[in-house]
Amino acid sequence: MDFIWYILTGALVGLAVGMTGVGGGSIMTPLLLMLGFPPHIAIGTDLLYAGLAKSTGVYLHAKKKHVNWKVMTFMAAGSLPSSLLTVIWLSQYDKPDHYQEILTATLGVMLVTTAFVIIFRKKILSISVKKQQTTSTNKSENLKYIFFAGILLGVLVTLTSVGAGALGTALLMLLFPTMAAKNIVGTDLAHAVPLTLVAGIGHIFLGNIDYTLLAALLIGSVPAIYVGTHLSSYIPNKVLQPILATALMGFGVKYLFF
């Protein structure tokens, strides 16, 4: 019976991702915590799930030439080593119980940040457009910034499974205002997949994966993402995203202060 509930959880997240475009980690991890999974299992399993579930999307975006590989490489050059170093740091603790508070506090910060990114997405986009119109972009300088941003993302995503999507997209919009929207989505996804896979594999070595849960989530979410994508044309984002942002804000405050 539990397996059915896990499939339904995957389907619910898949529908939300398909309808809103928001990364699954920010929705999946709080739901798994509500189901009673300890933070290290919820985060580790979600990371591996995200890396596997999104892999097909990278292939499709790459085939359509929607990925800026140079920008993606600079992001990954920062994020992948920092992810590995974060896993090594966590491995120094004797038991996962000893770093649970670090995971939940960081998760709270990332959920609140993701909620703000959703709420102010249009504002971020308008800043990006204004920057494109009024300034000449120093690409080499921005590549340096995205490298350092990647370092921070690597640490935060490994600790929380949140941020590779929404936060990565916001950073690309601000640092590369001339990049087309489809290329921002493709580049962010191309970066998110190796990052979540590396972090997820790191959590395998930490013993933080529930494989039964992982299988159920994949079974439920993959078809649901397809259905959600089609439903998105009938339910406007201006209705869905404020609801989602409010829920994430609530979860974030809970894990930060309670």
C-alpha positions in Angstrom: 0.0 0.0 0.0 2.9 2.4 0.8 4.3 1.8 -2.7 1.0 3.1 -4.2 1.2 6.2 -2.0 4.7 6.8 -3.2 3.6 6.5 -6.9 0.8 9.0 -6.2 3.3 11.4 -4.6 5.5 11.1 -7.8 2.4 11.8 -9.9 1.5 14.8 -7.9 5.0 16.3 -8.2 5.0 15.4 -11.9 1.8 17.3 -12.5 3.0 20.3 -10.6 6.3 20.4 -12.5 4.5 20.0 -15.8 2.0 22.7 -15.1 4.3 25.3 -13.4 7.8 24.5 -14.7 9.2 24.7 -11.2 11.9 22.2 -10.3 10.7 19.0 -8.6 13.1 19.2 -5.7 11.3 22.1 -4.0 8.0 20.2 -4.1 9.2 16.6 -3.7 11.4 16.9 -0.6 8.8 18.6 1.6 6.2 16.0 0.5 8.6 13.1 1.4 9.3 14.7 4.8 5.5 14.9 5.4 5.3 11.2 4.6 7.7 10.6 7.4 11.0 10.0 5.7 14.0 11.4 7.5 15.7 14.4 5.8 18.8 12.5 4.6 16.6 9.9 2.9 14.2 12.4 1.4 17.0 14.6 0.0 19.3 11.8 -1.2 16.5 9.9 -2.9 15.1 13.1 -4.5 18.5 14.0 -5.9 18.9 10.7 -7.6 15.3 10.8 -8.8 15.8 14.3 -10.3 18.9 13.3 -12.2 17.3 10.3 -13.7 13.9 11.9 -14.4 15.4 15.0 -16.2 18.0 13.1 -18.3 15.6 12.8 -21.3 14.9 16.5 -21.2 18.6 17.3 -21.7 18.8 15.1 -24.7 15.8 16.8 -26.3 17.1 20.3 -25.6 20.5 19.4 -26.9 19.0 18.0 -30.0 17.2 21.3 -30.6 20.4 23.3 -29.9 18.9 24.9 -26.8 22.0 24.4 -24.6 24.8 26.9 -24.3 27.5 24.4 -23.5 30.2 27.0 -22.7 28.0 28.5 -19.9 26.9 25.1 -18.7 30.6 24.0 -18.5 31.6 27.0 -16.4 28.6 26.3 -14.0 29.5 22.6 -13.8 33.2 23.4 -13.2 32.1 25.1 -10.0 29.2 23.0 -8.9 30.4 19.4 -9.4 33.6 19.7 -7.4 31.8 21.6 -4.6 29.1 18.9 -4.6 31.7 16.2 -4.1 33.4 18.1 -1.4 30.0 18.6 0.4 29.5 14.8 0.3 33.0 14.2 1.7 32.2 16.7 4.5 28.9 14.9 5.3 30.8 11.5 5.3 32.9 12.8 8.3 29.8 12.6 10.5 29.4 9.2 12.3 25.6 9.0 11.6 23.1 10.9 9.4 21.3 11.9 12.6 24.3 14.2 13.4 23.8 16.4 10.3 20.0 16.3 10.1 19.7 19.9 11.5 22.1 21.2 8.9 20.0 19.7 6.1 16.6 20.9 7.4 17.9 24.5 8.2 19.5 24.8 4.7 16.4 23.3 3.2 14.3 26.0 4.8 16.5 28.7 3.4 16.4 27.2 -0.1 12.6 26.8 0.0 12.1 30.5 1.0 14.5 31.6 -1.7 12.7 29.5 -4.3 9.4 31.0 -3.2 10.8 34.5 -3.7 12.2 33.6 -7.2 8.7 32.4 -8.2 7.0 35.5 -6.8 9.5 37.9 -8.4 10.1 36.0 -11.6 8.6 38.7 -13.8 10.7 41.3 -12.0 13.8 39.3 -12.5 12.9 39.0 -16.2 12.3 42.7 -16.5 15.7 43.5 -14.9 17.3 41.1 -17.3 15.6 42.7 -20.3 16.5 46.2 -19.1 20.1 45.1 -18.6 20.1 43.7 -22.1 18.9 47.1 -23.5 21.1 49.5 -21.5 24.4 47.7 -20.9 27.0 45.9 -23.0 27.4 42.5 -21.4 31.0 41.4 -20.4 30.7 37.7 -21.2 34.0 36.7 -19.8 33.2 38.5 -16.5 29.8 36.8 -16.3 31.4 33.4 -17.0 33.5 34.0 -13.9 30.4 34.9 -11.9 28.5 31.9 -13.1 31.5 29.7 -12.1 31.4 31.0 -8.5 27.6 30.8 -8.5 28.0 27.1 -9.5 30.2 26.5 -6.4 27.4 27.8 -4.2 24.7 25.9 -6.1 26.8 22.6 -5.8 26.8 22.9 -2.0 23.2 24.0 -1.5 21.7 21.4 -4.0 23.7 18.6 -2.4 22.4 19.6 1.1 18.8 20.1 0.1 18.0 18.8 -3.4 16.5 22.3 -4.1 17.7 25.1 -6.3 19.2 23.5 -9.4 16.1 24.6 -11.4 14.6 27.8 -10.1 17.7 29.4 -8.6 19.9 28.3 -11.5 17.4 29.8 -14.0 17.3 33.1 -12.1 21.1 33.3 -12.1 21.3 32.7 -15.8 18.6 35.3 -16.5 20.5 37.9 -14.6 24.0 37.2 -15.8 23.2 36.4 -19.4 20.3 38.8 -20.3 20.9 38.3 -24.1 20.3 34.5 -23.8 17.0 33.4 -25.3 14.5 31.9 -22.9 14.7 28.5 -24.5 18.4 28.5 -24.1 18.2 29.5 -20.5 15.9 26.5 -19.8 18.0 24.1 -21.8 21.3 25.3 -20.3 19.9 25.2 -16.7 18.5 21.7 -17.3 21.8 20.5 -18.9 23.6 21.7 -15.7 21.0 20.4 -13.2 21.2 16.8 -14.5 24.9 16.1 -13.9 24.8 18.1 -10.6 21.8 16.1 -9.2 23.3 12.9 -10.5 26.7 13.5 -8.9 25.1 14.7 -5.6 22.7 11.7 -5.8 25.5 9.2 -6.3 27.3 10.8 -3.4 24.3 10.2 -1.3 24.3 6.5 -2.4 27.8 6.2 -0.7 26.4 7.9 2.4 23.6 5.3 2.5 20.9 7.9 2.0 18.8 6.3 -0.8 15.5 4.4 -0.5 15.4 2.4 -3.8 11.8 1.3 -3.4 10.8 4.9 -3.0 12.9 6.0 -6.0 11.3 3.4 -8.3 7.8 4.5 -7.2 8.5 8.2 -7.7 9.8 7.5 -11.3 6.8 5.4 -12.1 4.4 8.1 -10.9 6.1 11.2 -12.1 7.2 10.5 -15.7 3.7 10.2 -17.2 2.3 12.9 -14.9 4.8 15.5 -16.2 3.5 14.8 -19.7 -0.1 15.2 -18.5 0.8 18.3 -16.5 2.4 20.0 -19.5 -0.8 19.6 -21.5 -3.0 20.8 -18.6 -0.8 24.0 -18.2 -2.5 25.5 -21.3 -5.9 25.4 -19.4 -4.7 26.6 -16.0 -2.8 29.9 -16.1 0.5 30.2 -14.2 -0.8 33.4 -12.5 -3.2 31.1 -10.6 -0.8 28.2 -9.9 2.5 29.9 -9.1 1.2 32.1 -6.2 -0.3 29.0 -4.6 2.9 27.1 -5.0 5.1 30.0 -3.8 2.9 30.3 -0.7 3.2 26.6 0.1 7.0 26.7 -0.4 7.3 29.8 1.8 5.3 28.0 4.5 7.5 24.9 4.4 10.6 27.0 4.3 9.6 29.0 7.4 8.7 25.7 9.2 12.1 24.1 8.6 13.9 27.3 9.5 12.3 28.1 12.8 10.4 25.1 14.0 
